[in-house]
Amino acid sequence: MIATERLVLRPHALEDFDAYAPMWLTQSMSGDIKSPLPVLNEEQVFARLLRWIGHWQCFGFGPFVAVDRETGAICGEVGFAYFKRGHGPLFDQAPEAMWKIANGFQGQGLAREAKQAALAWMDKRPEGNRVVCMIDPINTPSIALAQKLGFREFGGRDYHGVNLVLFERVLR
């Protein structure tokens, strides 16, 4: 568990399903930009939740659910995962950074707060010396956040018909 000024970051639990599902059952918006992330159905959300629980069991790290300290509401998720996306060893062998803030919580700096805390945690782990992420170029808020967090572009890749930008963050 990681505590920040406004959030608690902790691994997902089965009991989170009802509070977690709405974040994925509707289209996410960030200002005027519609998220390129898919809208999921309940079965897919449940499988996602189980995937993250299993990630912690297999690798000792994974995504954190971000919980508002004041209200107890799930307001997002941030963390790291192995996805085996087929982007080659430079990408697929590094933990992939991820973040999503739920509708109603965007625009408050929570993604940055949560991701900074998660990165500080990961930086202390052996696999944390290099992390990667991929972002749709239309998602300018996520690109700006990645750059503020120290990620640098190192290529591009077509993924399911979308040309994405690949980023890496390397500890020196």
OpenMM code with the backbone's topology and positions (N, CA, C; nanometers):
from openmm import Vec3, app, unit

residues = "MET ILE ALA THR GLU ARG LEU VAL LEU ARG PRO HIS ALA LEU GLU ASP PHE ASP ALA TYR ALA PRO MET TRP LEU THR GLN SER MET SER GLY ASP ILE LYS SER PRO LEU PRO VAL LEU ASN GLU GLU GLN VAL PHE ALA ARG LEU LEU ARG TRP ILE GLY HIS TRP GLN CYS PHE GLY PHE GLY PRO PHE VAL ALA VAL ASP ARG GLU THR GLY ALA ILE CYS GLY GLU VAL GLY PHE ALA TYR PHE LYS ARG GLY HIS GLY PRO LEU PHE ASP GLN ALA PRO GLU ALA MET TRP LYS ILE ALA ASN GLY PHE GLN GLY GLN GLY LEU ALA ARG GLU ALA LYS GLN ALA ALA LEU ALA TRP MET ASP LYS ARG PRO GLU GLY ASN ARG VAL VAL CYS MET ILE ASP PRO ILE ASN THR PRO SER ILE ALA LEU ALA GLN LYS LEU GLY PHE ARG GLU PHE GLY GLY ARG ASP TYR HIS GLY VAL ASN LEU VAL LEU PHE GLU ARG VAL LEU ARG".split()
positions = [
    Vec3(0.0840, -0.1186, 0.0000),
    Vec3(0.0000, 0.0000, 0.0000),
    Vec3(0.0886, 0.1251, 0.0000),
    Vec3(0.0461, 0.2239, -0.0766),
    Vec3(0.1165, 0.3512, -0.0854),
    Vec3(0.0156, 0.4612, -0.0551),
    Vec3(0.0523, 0.5528, 0.0313),
    Vec3(-0.0355, 0.6668, 0.0612),
    Vec3(0.0263, 0.7936, 0.0028),
    Vec3(-0.0573, 0.8722, -0.0632),
    Vec3(-0.0174, 1.0042, -0.1106),
    Vec3(-0.1045, 1.1057, -0.0370),
    Vec3(-0.0914, 1.2303, -0.0739),
    Vec3(-0.1693, 1.3344, -0.0083),
    Vec3(-0.3199, 1.3074, -0.0163),
    Vec3(-0.3660, 1.2623, -0.1338),
    Vec3(-0.5103, 1.2445, -0.1536),
    Vec3(-0.5535, 1.1018, -0.1819),
    Vec3(-0.4587, 1.0110, -0.1997),
    Vec3(-0.4910, 0.8765, -0.2463),
    Vec3(-0.4273, 0.7675, -0.1621),
    Vec3(-0.4875, 0.6509, -0.1693),
    Vec3(-0.4248, 0.5270, -0.1242),
    Vec3(-0.4154, 0.4391, -0.2471),
    Vec3(-0.2962, 0.3894, -0.2754),
    Vec3(-0.2738, 0.2953, -0.3849),
    Vec3(-0.2534, 0.1582, -0.3233),
    Vec3(-0.3320, 0.0617, -0.3698),
    Vec3(-0.3210, -0.0733, -0.3159),
    Vec3(-0.3554, -0.1734, -0.4251),
    Vec3(-0.3131, -0.2983, -0.4107),
    Vec3(-0.3523, -0.3983, -0.5092),
    Vec3(-0.5047, -0.4158, -0.5140),
    Vec3(-0.5535, -0.4534, -0.6290),
    Vec3(-0.6958, -0.4797, -0.6475),
    Vec3(-0.7382, -0.6010, -0.5636),
    Vec3(-0.8661, -0.6069, -0.5300),
    Vec3(-0.9239, -0.7194, -0.4570),
    Vec3(-1.0581, -0.7544, -0.5213),
    Vec3(-1.1010, -0.8786, -0.5049),
    Vec3(-1.2299, -0.9195, -0.5611),
    Vec3(-1.3436, -0.8301, -0.5132),
    Vec3(-1.3344, -0.7853, -0.3892),
    Vec3(-1.4391, -0.7012, -0.3312),
    Vec3(-1.4495, -0.5647, -0.3995),
    Vec3(-1.3522, -0.5286, -0.4832),
    Vec3(-1.3531, -0.4007, -0.5537),
    Vec3(-1.4459, -0.3996, -0.6743),
    Vec3(-1.4950, -0.5151, -0.7169),
    Vec3(-1.5633, -0.5230, -0.8468),
    Vec3(-1.6724, -0.4172, -0.8641),
    Vec3(-1.7643, -0.4059, -0.7712),
    Vec3(-1.8769, -0.3137, -0.7894),
    Vec3(-1.8328, -0.1680, -0.7999),
    Vec3(-1.7296, -0.1306, -0.7271),
    Vec3(-1.6800, 0.0071, -0.7327),
    Vec3(-1.5842, 0.0285, -0.8500),
    Vec3(-1.5179, -0.0772, -0.8942),
    Vec3(-1.4198, -0.0711, -1.0023),
    Vec3(-1.4854, -0.0740, -1.1403),
    Vec3(-1.5894, -0.1537, -1.1549),
    Vec3(-1.6510, -0.1750, -1.2861),
    Vec3(-1.6951, -0.0469, -1.3566),
    Vec3(-1.7579, 0.0497, -1.2890),
    Vec3(-1.8044, 0.1685, -1.3619),
    Vec3(-1.6941, 0.2433, -1.4370),
    Vec3(-1.5722, 0.2339, -1.3911),
    Vec3(-1.4614, 0.3019, -1.4574),
    Vec3(-1.4395, 0.2464, -1.5978),
    Vec3(-1.4755, 0.1212, -1.6204),
    Vec3(-1.4527, 0.0560, -1.7489),
    Vec3(-1.5804, 0.0350, -1.8295),
    Vec3(-1.6966, 0.0544, -1.7682),
    Vec3(-1.8237, 0.0301, -1.8374),
    Vec3(-1.8704, 0.1496, -1.9193),
    Vec3(-1.8008, 0.2636, -1.9073),
    Vec3(-1.8368, 0.3846, -1.9810),
    Vec3(-1.7127, 0.4415, -2.0482),
    Vec3(-1.7347, 0.5216, -2.1512),
    Vec3(-1.6242, 0.5863, -2.2223),
    Vec3(-1.5588, 0.6892, -2.1319),
    Vec3(-1.4292, 0.6876, -2.1264),
    Vec3(-1.3541, 0.7829, -2.0457),
    Vec3(-1.3250, 0.9072, -2.1283),
    Vec3(-1.3373, 1.0217, -2.0654),
    Vec3(-1.3119, 1.1487, -2.1327),
    Vec3(-1.2058, 1.2252, -2.0546),
    Vec3(-1.1238, 1.2986, -2.1269),
    Vec3(-1.0272, 1.3883, -2.0659),
    Vec3(-1.0356, 1.5194, -2.1425),
    Vec3(-1.1084, 1.6139, -2.0893),
    Vec3(-1.1332, 1.7377, -2.1623),
    Vec3(-1.2168, 1.7071, -2.2848),
    Vec3(-1.1709, 1.7478, -2.4001),
    Vec3(-1.2420, 1.7194, -2.5244),
    Vec3(-1.1959, 1.5901, -2.5903),
    Vec3(-1.1045, 1.5196, -2.5262),
    Vec3(-1.0468, 1.4000, -2.5874),
    Vec3(-1.1138, 1.2753, -2.5320),
    Vec3(-1.1689, 1.1971, -2.6235),
    Vec3(-1.2268, 1.0687, -2.5871),
    Vec3(-1.1127, 0.9675, -2.5755),
    Vec3(-1.1108, 0.8922, -2.4668),
    Vec3(-1.0034, 0.7967, -2.4439),
    Vec3(-1.0027, 0.6894, -2.5514),
    Vec3(-0.8831, 0.6495, -2.5963),
    Vec3(-0.8746, 0.5382, -2.6889),
    Vec3(-0.8920, 0.4025, -2.6204),
    Vec3(-0.9023, 0.4029, -2.4874),
    Vec3(-0.9210, 0.2777, -2.4151),
    Vec3(-1.0616, 0.2250, -2.4389),
    Vec3(-1.0769, 0.0942, -2.4465),
    Vec3(-1.2073, 0.0380, -2.4790),
    Vec3(-1.3069, 0.0474, -2.3633),
    Vec3(-1.4345, 0.0488, -2.3991),
    Vec3(-1.5408, 0.0294, -2.3011),
    Vec3(-1.5570, -0.1218, -2.2884),
    Vec3(-1.5613, -0.1707, -2.1660),
    Vec3(-1.5693, -0.3144, -2.1413),
    Vec3(-1.7076, -0.3520, -2.0909),
    Vec3(-1.7423, -0.4797, -2.1046),
    Vec3(-1.8639, -0.5293, -2.0403),
    Vec3(-1.8266, -0.5893, -1.9049),
    Vec3(-1.9241, -0.6294, -1.8267),
    Vec3(-1.8953, -0.6785, -1.6910),
    Vec3(-1.8032, -0.8002, -1.6909),
    Vec3(-1.8210, -0.8907, -1.7868),
    Vec3(-1.7351, -1.0085, -1.7940),
    Vec3(-1.5891, -0.9672, -1.8161),
    Vec3(-1.5670, -0.8712, -1.9056),
    Vec3(-1.4319, -0.8244, -1.9340),
    Vec3(-1.3719, -0.7498, -1.8147),
    Vec3(-1.4531, -0.6727, -1.7444),
    Vec3(-1.4044, -0.6025, -1.6253),
    Vec3(-1.3634, -0.7041, -1.5190),
    Vec3(-1.4451, -0.8079, -1.5005),
    Vec3(-1.4121, -0.9101, -1.4018),
    Vec3(-1.2824, -0.9818, -1.4391),
    Vec3(-1.2652, -1.0137, -1.5674),
    Vec3(-1.1416, -1.0790, -1.6125),
    Vec3(-1.0216, -0.9865, -1.5900),
    Vec3(-1.0408, -0.8577, -1.6128),
    Vec3(-0.9337, -0.7599, -1.5898),
    Vec3(-0.8958, -0.7572, -1.4423),
    Vec3(-0.9950, -0.7541, -1.3560),
    Vec3(-0.9710, -0.7532, -1.2121),
    Vec3(-0.8921, -0.8779, -1.1705),
    Vec3(-0.9323, -0.9935, -1.2203),
    Vec3(-0.8603, -1.1170, -1.1887),
    Vec3(-0.7178, -1.1144, -1.2439),
    Vec3(-0.7005, -1.0549, -1.3627),
    Vec3(-0.5665, -1.0443, -1.4216),
    Vec3(-0.4738, -0.9658, -1.3300),
    Vec3(-0.5240, -0.8556, -1.2752),
    Vec3(-0.4385, -0.7729, -1.1889),
    Vec3(-0.4084, -0.8427, -1.0568),
    Vec3(-0.5050, -0.9117, -1.0016),
    Vec3(-0.4796, -0.9883, -0.8790),
    Vec3(-0.3735, -1.0947, -0.9062),
    Vec3(-0.3845, -1.1619, -1.0184),
    Vec3(-0.2865, -1.2634, -1.0567),
    Vec3(-0.1493, -1.2060, -1.0858),
    Vec3(-0.1461, -1.0857, -1.1396),
    Vec3(-0.0182, -1.0219, -1.1682),
    Vec3(0.0643, -1.0064, -1.0404),
    Vec3(-0.0009, -0.9615, -0.9343),
    Vec3(0.0693, -0.9474, -0.8061),
    Vec3(0.1199, -1.0830, -0.7568),
    Vec3(0.0409, -1.1875, -0.7771),
    Vec3(0.0803, -1.3206, -0.7325),
    Vec3(0.2009, -1.3726, -0.8108),
    Vec3(0.2023, -1.3465, -0.9411),
    Vec3(0.3089, -1.3995, -1.0266),
    Vec3(0.4369, -1.3172, -1.0246),
    Vec3(0.4252, -1.1860, -1.0211),
    Vec3(0.5413, -1.0995, -1.0401),
    Vec3(0.5794, -1.0162, -0.9186),
    Vec3(0.4933, -1.0083, -0.8195),
    Vec3(0.5218, -0.9259, -0.7026),
    Vec3(0.4975, -0.7781, -0.7264),
    Vec3(0.4397, -0.7437, -0.8389),
    Vec3(0.3974, -0.6073, -0.8704),
    Vec3(0.2800, -0.6163, -0.9667),
    Vec3(0.2175, -0.5043, -0.9878),
    Vec3(0.1047, -0.4985, -1.0800),
    Vec3(0.0401, -0.3625, -1.0699),
    Vec3(-0.0771, -0.3496, -1.1259),
    Vec3(-0.1503, -0.2241, -1.1116),
    Vec3(-0.2026, -0.2076, -0.9688),
    Vec3(-0.2099, -0.0827, -0.9274),
    Vec3(-0.2727, -0.0457, -0.8016),
    Vec3(-0.4091, 0.0145, -0.8328),
    Vec3(-0.5052, -0.0103, -0.7474),
    Vec3(-0.6287, 0.0656, -0.7541),
    Vec3(-0.6041, 0.1934, -0.6741),
    Vec3(-0.6482, 0.3063, -0.7291),
    Vec3(-0.6303, 0.4354, -0.6622),
    Vec3(-0.7604, 0.4713, -0.5915),
    Vec3(-0.7528, 0.4875, -0.4606),
    Vec3(-0.8709, 0.5127, -0.3778),
    Vec3(-0.8593, 0.6519, -0.3169),
    Vec3(-0.9655, 0.7299, -0.3295),
    Vec3(-0.9706, 0.8637, -0.2699),
    Vec3(-0.9686, 0.8483, -0.1182),
    Vec3(-0.8710, 0.9096, -0.0520),
    Vec3(-0.8570, 0.8951, 0.0936),
    Vec3(-0.9749, 0.9530, 0.1694),
    Vec3(-1.0356, 1.0563, 0.1154),
    Vec3(-1.1451, 1.1235, 0.1848),
    Vec3(-1.2765, 1.0470, 0.1737),
    Vec3(-1.3072, 0.9968, 0.0526),
    Vec3(-1.4381, 0.9350, 0.0296),
    Vec3(-1.4354, 0.7835, 0.0214),
    Vec3(-1.3177, 0.7252, -0.0024),
    Vec3(-1.3081, 0.5808, -0.0223),
    Vec3(-1.3464, 0.5367, -0.1621),
    Vec3(-1.3747, 0.6309, -0.2513),
    Vec3(-1.4149, 0.5978, -0.3884),
    Vec3(-1.2935, 0.5552, -0.4702),
    Vec3(-1.3134, 0.4565, -0.5567),
    Vec3(-1.2101, 0.4193, -0.6525),
    Vec3(-1.2097, 0.5252, -0.7614),
    Vec3(-1.0968, 0.5910, -0.7765),
    Vec3(-1.0897, 0.7005, -0.8738),
    Vec3(-0.9949, 0.6709, -0.9884),
    Vec3(-0.9323, 0.5543, -0.9886),
    Vec3(-0.8466, 0.5193, -1.0998),
    Vec3(-0.7622, 0.3980, -1.0692),
    Vec3(-0.6700, 0.3730, -1.1609),
    Vec3(-0.5706, 0.2688, -1.1387),
    Vec3(-0.4417, 0.3110, -1.2067),
    Vec3(-0.3323, 0.2763, -1.1447),
    Vec3(-0.1990, 0.3042, -1.1969),
    Vec3(-0.1106, 0.1863, -1.1596),
    Vec3(-0.0056, 0.1678, -1.2334),
    Vec3(0.0865, 0.0621, -1.1958),
    Vec3(0.1635, 0.0110, -1.3140),
    Vec3(0.1931, -0.1185, -1.3098),
    Vec3(0.2835, -0.1798, -1.4054),
    Vec3(0.2368, -0.3211, -1.4346),
    Vec3(0.2593, -0.3646, -1.5570),
    Vec3(0.2194, -0.4995, -1.5945),
    Vec3(0.3033, -0.5471, -1.7120),
    Vec3(0.3067, -0.6773, -1.7290),
    Vec3(0.3607, -0.7385, -1.8498),
    Vec3(0.2415, -0.7746, -1.9376),
    Vec3(0.2435, -0.7287, -2.0609),
    Vec3(0.1311, -0.7536, -2.1511),
    Vec3(0.1650, -0.8461, -2.2673),
    Vec3(0.2935, -0.8639, -2.2988),
    Vec3(0.3333, -0.9472, -2.4140),
    Vec3(0.2615, -0.9008, -2.5407),
    Vec3(0.2766, -0.7721, -2.5740),
    Vec3(0.2054, -0.7121, -2.6865),
    Vec3(0.2680, -0.7428, -2.8222),
    Vec3(0.3866, -0.8008, -2.8240),
    Vec3(0.4509, -0.8305, -2.9508),
    Vec3(0.5225, -0.7118, -3.0117),
    Vec3(0.5663, -0.6179, -2.9296),
    Vec3(0.6396, -0.5007, -2.9774),
    Vec3(0.7904, -0.5246, -2.9812),
    Vec3(0.8346, -0.6435, -2.9480),
    Vec3(0.9771, -0.6746, -2.9470),
    Vec3(1.0345, -0.6673, -2.8070),
    Vec3(1.1552, -0.7232, -2.7896),
    Vec3(1.2132, -0.7329, -2.6556),
    Vec3(1.2381, -0.5983, -2.5873),
    Vec3(1.2700, -0.4937, -2.6624),
    Vec3(1.2930, -0.3635, -2.5989),
    Vec3(1.1693, -0.3129, -2.5265),
    Vec3(1.0535, -0.3539, -2.5724),
    Vec3(0.9293, -0.3111, -2.5086),
    Vec3(0.8736, -0.4217, -2.4183),
    Vec3(0.8580, -0.5402, -2.4742),
    Vec3(0.7848, -0.6469, -2.4044),
    Vec3(0.8560, -0.7040, -2.2820),
    Vec3(0.9865, -0.6858, -2.2708),
    Vec3(1.0576, -0.7413, -2.1553),
    Vec3(1.0688, -0.6430, -2.0398),
    Vec3(1.0161, -0.5225, -2.0571),
    Vec3(1.0164, -0.4231, -1.9493),
    Vec3(0.8750, -0.4113, -1.8927),
    Vec3(0.8614, -0.3817, -1.7646),
    Vec3(0.7276, -0.3557, -1.7121),
    Vec3(0.6669, -0.2357, -1.7847),
    Vec3(0.5406, -0.2504, -1.8202),
    Vec3(0.4700, -0.1431, -1.8897),
    Vec3(0.3918, -0.0600, -1.7890),
    Vec3(0.4182, 0.0690, -1.7899),
    Vec3(0.3466, 0.1608, -1.7017),
    Vec3(0.2079, 0.1864, -1.7576),
    Vec3(0.1126, 0.2006, -1.6680),
    Vec3(-0.0253, 0.2252, -1.7090),
    Vec3(-0.0920, 0.3170, -1.6088),
    Vec3(-0.1909, 0.3931, -1.6567),
    Vec3(-0.2701, 0.4773, -1.5680),
    Vec3(-0.4021, 0.5090, -1.6337),
    Vec3(-0.5029, 0.5192, -1.5510),
    Vec3(-0.6359, 0.5606, -1.5945),
    Vec3(-0.7049, 0.6250, -1.4753),
    Vec3(-0.7636, 0.7408, -1.4995),
    Vec3(-0.8402, 0.8096, -1.3963),
    Vec3(-0.9865, 0.8076, -1.4399),
    Vec3(-1.0739, 0.7729, -1.3481),
    Vec3(-1.2165, 0.7585, -1.3777),
    Vec3(-1.2818, 0.8933, -1.4051),
    Vec3(-1.3886, 0.8880, -1.4828),
    Vec3(-1.4691, 1.0080, -1.5058),
    Vec3(-1.5085, 1.0672, -1.3706),
    Vec3(-1.5099, 1.1982, -1.3635),
    Vec3(-1.5444, 1.2668, -1.2398),
    Vec3(-1.4242, 1.2976, -1.1522),
    Vec3(-1.3099, 1.2347, -1.1829),
    Vec3(-1.1881, 1.2580, -1.1061),
    Vec3(-1.0767, 1.3169, -1.1929),
    Vec3(-1.1024, 1.3320, -1.3208),
    Vec3(-1.0005, 1.3828, -1.4123),
    Vec3(-0.9822, 1.5329, -1.3943),
    Vec3(-0.8649, 1.5809, -1.4349),
    Vec3(-0.8372, 1.7235, -1.4308),
    Vec3(-0.7997, 1.7767, -1.2936),
    Vec3(-0.7719, 1.6876, -1.1988),
    Vec3(-0.7377, 1.7285, -1.0627),
    Vec3(-0.5930, 1.6970, -1.0264),
    Vec3(-0.5173, 1.6471, -1.1229),
    Vec3(-0.3784, 1.6112, -1.0957),
    Vec3(-0.3611, 1.4767, -1.0276),
    Vec3(-0.4670, 1.3959, -1.0222),
    Vec3(-0.4582, 1.2666, -0.9537),
    Vec3(-0.3702, 1.1674, -1.0286),
    Vec3(-0.3741, 1.1716, -1.1620),
    Vec3(-0.2903, 1.0785, -1.2384),
    Vec3(-0.1428, 1.1033, -1.2076),
    Vec3(-0.1049, 1.2286, -1.2062),
    Vec3(0.0353, 1.2612, -1.1776),
    Vec3(0.0725, 1.2221, -1.0343),
    Vec3(-0.0127, 1.2553, -0.9395),
    Vec3(0.0133, 1.2208, -0.7993),
    Vec3(0.0287, 1.0700, -0.7824),
    Vec3(-0.0636, 0.9956, -0.8417),
    Vec3(-0.0620, 0.8500, -0.8287),
    Vec3(0.0573, 0.7888, -0.9014),
    Vec3(0.0818, 0.8359, -1.0224),
    Vec3(0.1895, 0.7766, -1.1024),
    Vec3(0.3267, 0.8095, -1.0446),
    Vec3(0.3447, 0.9301, -0.9901),
    Vec3(0.4718, 0.9625, -0.9245),
    Vec3(0.4970, 0.8681, -0.8076),
    Vec3(0.3943, 0.8428, -0.7291),
    Vec3(0.4091, 0.7525, -0.6145),
    Vec3(0.4374, 0.6099, -0.6607),
    Vec3(0.3677, 0.5653, -0.7633),
    Vec3(0.3890, 0.4296, -0.8146),
    Vec3(0.5291, 0.4150, -0.8738),
    Vec3(0.5752, 0.5161, -0.9466),
    Vec3(0.7099, 0.5110, -1.0027),
    Vec3(0.8160, 0.5098, -0.8929),
    Vec3(0.7982, 0.5898, -0.7891),
    Vec3(0.8935, 0.5907, -0.6779),
    Vec3(0.9008, 0.4522, -0.6144),
    Vec3(0.7864, 0.3867, -0.6026),
    Vec3(0.7807, 0.2506, -0.5485),
    Vec3(0.8535, 0.1535, -0.6419),
    Vec3(0.8237, 0.1625, -0.7727),
    Vec3(0.8829, 0.0707, -0.8703),
    Vec3(1.0332, 0.0933, -0.8852),
    Vec3(1.0772, 0.2188, -0.8703),
    Vec3(1.2197, 0.2507, -0.8830),
    Vec3(1.3051, 0.1716, -0.7834),
    Vec3(1.2476, 0.1278, -0.6743),
    Vec3(1.3207, 0.0540, -0.5716),
    Vec3(1.3254, -0.0960, -0.6000),
    Vec3(1.2512, -0.1400, -0.7011),
    Vec3(1.2453, -0.2824, -0.7348),
    Vec3(1.3480, -0.3153, -0.8424),
    Vec3(1.3983, -0.4381, -0.8469),
    Vec3(1.4989, -0.4746, -0.9482),
    Vec3(1.4492, -0.4543, -1.0920),
    Vec3(1.3223, -0.4824, -1.1176),
    Vec3(1.2706, -0.4685, -1.2537),
    Vec3(1.2331, -0.3250, -1.2875),
    Vec3(1.2520, -0.2331, -1.1929),
    Vec3(1.2107, -0.0951, -1.2121),
    Vec3(1.3138, -0.0035, -1.2735),
    Vec3(1.4293, -0.0575, -1.3154),
    Vec3(1.5310, 0.0314, -1.3721),
    Vec3(1.4922, 0.0835, -1.5103),
    Vec3(1.3969, 0.0203, -1.5746),
    Vec3(1.3458, 0.0669, -1.7038),
    Vec3(1.2004, 0.0248, -1.7152),
    Vec3(1.1142, 0.1208, -1.7404),
    Vec3(0.9728, 0.0921, -1.7646),
    Vec3(0.9328, 0.1597, -1.8951),
    Vec3(0.8310, 0.1071, -1.9574),
    Vec3(0.7861, 0.1564, -2.0870),
    Vec3(0.6367, 0.1874, -2.0807),
    Vec3(0.5896, 0.2579, -2.1810),
    Vec3(0.4457, 0.2742, -2.1990),
    Vec3(0.4187, 0.3054, -2.3452),
    Vec3(0.2952, 0.2886, -2.3875),
    Vec3(0.2552, 0.3228, -2.5228),
    Vec3(0.1307, 0.4098, -2.5144),
    Vec3(0.1272, 0.5130, -2.5974),
    Vec3(0.0189, 0.6107, -2.5891),
    Vec3(-0.0268, 0.6471, -2.7293),
    Vec3(-0.1571, 0.6543, -2.7466),
    Vec3(-0.2153, 0.7009, -2.8722),
    Vec3(-0.1800, 0.8490, -2.8874),
    Vec3(-0.1292, 0.8913, -3.0025),
    Vec3(-0.0888, 1.0316, -3.0179),
    Vec3(-0.2018, 1.1324, -2.9981),
    Vec3(-0.3277, 1.0896, -3.0094),
    Vec3(-0.4374, 1.1848, -2.9832),
    Vec3(-0.4557, 1.2103, -2.8346),
    Vec3(-0.3968, 1.1250, -2.7516),
    Vec3(-0.4113, 1.1382, -2.6070),
    Vec3(-0.3020, 1.2312, -2.5538),
    Vec3(-0.3125, 1.3570, -2.5906),
    Vec3(-0.2096, 1.4546, -2.5524),
    Vec3(-0.1954, 1.4735, -2.4018),
    Vec3(-0.3030, 1.4628, -2.3219),
    Vec3(-0.2822, 1.4722, -2.1762),
    Vec3(-0.1925, 1.3609, -2.1221),
    Vec3(-0.2075, 1.2382, -2.1726),
    Vec3(-0.1229, 1.1284, -2.1258),
    Vec3(0.0205, 1.1441, -2.1742),
    Vec3(0.0382, 1.1938, -2.2948),
    Vec3(0.1738, 1.2176, -2.3438),
    Vec3(0.2420, 1.3237, -2.2579),
    Vec3(0.1702, 1.4306, -2.2280),
    Vec3(0.2274, 1.5365, -2.1439),
    Vec3(0.2636, 1.4819, -2.0062),
    Vec3(0.1764, 1.3984, -1.9483),
    Vec3(0.2054, 1.3400, -1.8179),
    Vec3(0.3281, 1.2497, -1.8261),
    Vec3(0.3342, 1.1647, -1.9278),
    Vec3(0.4487, 1.0751, -1.9423),
    Vec3(0.5783, 1.1547, -1.9488),
    Vec3(0.5784, 1.2625, -2.0247),
    Vec3(0.6991, 1.3440, -2.0361),
    Vec3(0.7351, 1.4096, -1.9027),
    Vec3(0.6358, 1.4579, -1.8281),
    Vec3(0.6620, 1.5162, -1.6963),
    Vec3(0.7197, 1.4130, -1.5998),
    Vec3(0.6840, 1.2870, -1.6199),
    Vec3(0.7300, 1.1797, -1.5322),
    Vec3(0.8645, 1.1222, -1.5759),
    Vec3(0.9225, 1.1779, -1.6814),
    Vec3(1.0545, 1.1341, -1.7243),
    Vec3(1.0563, 1.0325, -1.8367),
    Vec3(0.9426, 1.0048, -1.8986),
    Vec3(0.9389, 0.9142, -2.0124),
    Vec3(0.9834, 0.9895, -2.1373),
    Vec3(1.0575, 0.9189, -2.2235),
    Vec3(1.1048, 0.9751, -2.3497),
    Vec3(1.0642, 0.8818, -2.4637),
    Vec3(1.0233, 0.9417, -2.5733),
    Vec3(0.9824, 0.8638, -2.6902),
    Vec3(1.1006, 0.7846, -2.7446),
    Vec3(1.0756, 0.6572, -2.7793),
    Vec3(1.1825, 0.5784, -2.8408),
    Vec3(1.1344, 0.5012, -2.9626),
    Vec3(1.0163, 0.5318, -3.0106),
    Vec3(0.9695, 0.4647, -3.1313),
    Vec3(0.8195, 0.4724, -3.1442),
    Vec3(0.7715, 0.4022, -3.2432),
    Vec3(0.6290, 0.3926, -3.2678),
    Vec3(0.5948, 0.2517, -3.3095),
    Vec3(0.4677, 0.2198, -3.3018),
    Vec3(0.4267, 0.0830, -3.3334),
    Vec3(0.2792, 0.0812, -3.3688),
    Vec3(0.2452, 0.0052, -3.4709),
    Vec3(0.1056, -0.0195, -3.5013),
    Vec3(0.0551, -0.1262, -3.4045),
    Vec3(-0.0534, -0.0963, -3.3374),
    Vec3(-0.1123, -0.1918, -3.2431),
    Vec3(-0.2623, -0.1931, -3.2668),
    Vec3(-0.3108, -0.3039, -3.3186),
    Vec3(-0.4532, -0.3190, -3.3511),
    Vec3(-0.5026, -0.2064, -3.4416),
    Vec3(-0.4209, -0.1710, -3.5413),
    Vec3(-0.4616, -0.0717, -3.6389),
    Vec3(-0.4448, 0.0736, -3.5964),
    Vec3(-0.3840, 0.0967, -3.4805),
    Vec3(-0.3611, 0.2331, -3.4327),
    Vec3(-0.2102, 0.2532, -3.4208),
    Vec3(-0.1604, 0.3626, -3.4765),
    Vec3(-0.0182, 0.3948, -3.4640),
    Vec3(0.0053, 0.4601, -3.3288),
    Vec3(0.0765, 0.3908, -3.2422),
    Vec3(0.1014, 0.4375, -3.1064),
    Vec3(0.2463, 0.4823, -3.0910),
    Vec3(0.2681, 0.5700, -2.9944),
    Vec3(0.4013, 0.6168, -2.9620),
    Vec3(0.4521, 0.5346, -2.8432),
    Vec3(0.5746, 0.4835, -2.8555),
    Vec3(0.6362, 0.4070, -2.7473),
    Vec3(0.7280, 0.4988, -2.6677),
    Vec3(0.7197, 0.4875, -2.5357),
    Vec3(0.8001, 0.5685, -2.4453),
    Vec3(0.8751, 0.4768, -2.3501),
    Vec3(0.9869, 0.5262, -2.2982),
    Vec3(1.0614, 0.4547, -2.1960),
    Vec3(1.1058, 0.5543, -2.0888),
    Vec3(1.1232, 0.5007, -1.9696),
    Vec3(1.1780, 0.5784, -1.8573),
    Vec3(1.2890, 0.4925, -1.7986),
    Vec3(1.4096, 0.5443, -1.8043),
    Vec3(1.5271, 0.4679, -1.7612),
    Vec3(1.5882, 0.5378, -1.6405),
    Vec3(1.6121, 0.4620, -1.5349),
    Vec3(1.6833, 0.5174, -1.4192),
    Vec3(1.8309, 0.5268, -1.4535),
    Vec3(1.8915, 0.6327, -1.4162),
    Vec3(2.0332, 0.6523, -1.4482),
    Vec3(2.1185, 0.6140, -1.3282),
] * unit.nanometer
topology = app.Topology()
chain = topology.addChain("A")
for resn in residues:
    res = topology.addResidue(resn, chain)
    for name in ("N", "CA", "C"):
        topology.addAtom(name, app.Element.getBySymbol(name[0]), res)
